Amino acid sequence: MSRFDIVTLFPETFSAVAEHGITSRALKQGLYQLNFWNPRDFTHDKHRTVDDRPYGGGPGMVMMVEPLRDAIRAAKESAGADSSGECRVIMLSPQGSKLDQQKVIELSNISQLILVAGRYEGIDERLIESEIDEELSIGDYVLSGGELGAMVVIDAVVRQIPGALGHQDSAEQDSFSNGLLDCPHYTRPELFEGAAVPEVLLSGNHQLIEQWRLMQSLGRTAERRPDLLQKVDLDEKQHKLLQKYRQRAKNYP
Ligand code: 4HQ
């Protein structure tokens, strides 16, 4: 059983994953659980204050320490009480290591993930040191809060849960599952604004089609993401297909 415990001031925003598409269907099938812990519910003052001023001054606020700490601890206690599997506390942050498919697969093997989505300028460093196991970034840009990052983690991890994808889809068929970019896709009409569907896809020869798709994946990865291609060991057949792609690219400039 996969369980996500999300520490957030904005639990409603997670309707994006809870109420739409594959992640919603998997939730309704009971393939995973979502729980929310709102620091505002752990305040004690009349105004339910969740932010505080930064030492040293400057613009912006920091998450107030005590409500956030108590929300994280409540998430840990409820999760810990629930089962024996591994639990990891992850905070979304541009200072974290970059999320990739390898990390997604690693996370999919952990039964309980506590995702801490901060707001404002961030979280007191001492709270990070005492309560957070790992900082993760979804990319080198600045978001207004960790919620979108947490939703990205949930979406990508849920796709790895057996049964979450429709029976004709499979996580093994996704881009990146073999370390390569996806091949191009086509649907009707056969001729669209003067552009034809590659003939091989109309051939009915499934072995040839599979070969063409692998060649396209290799070629596009080489052209667009050489950094990804460096990480995969190509076998003899894949080397030949990449050569063939490059030869063709020369012939049709
Ligand atoms: N944040 N990847 C939360 C991000 C971010 C990212 C900025 C995290 C604001 C409060 N999160 N703080 N990039 O931009 O995950």
Boltz pocket constraint, residues with backbone or C-beta under 6 A from the ligand:
constraints:
  - pocket:
      binder: B
      contacts: [[A, 92], [A, 93], [A, 94], [A, 117], [A, 118], [A, 119], [A, 120], [A, 121], [A, 122], [A, 136], [A, 137], [A, 138], [A, 139], [A, 140], [A, 141], [A, 142], [A, 143], [A, 144], [A, 145], [A, 146], [A, 149]]
      max_distance: 6.0
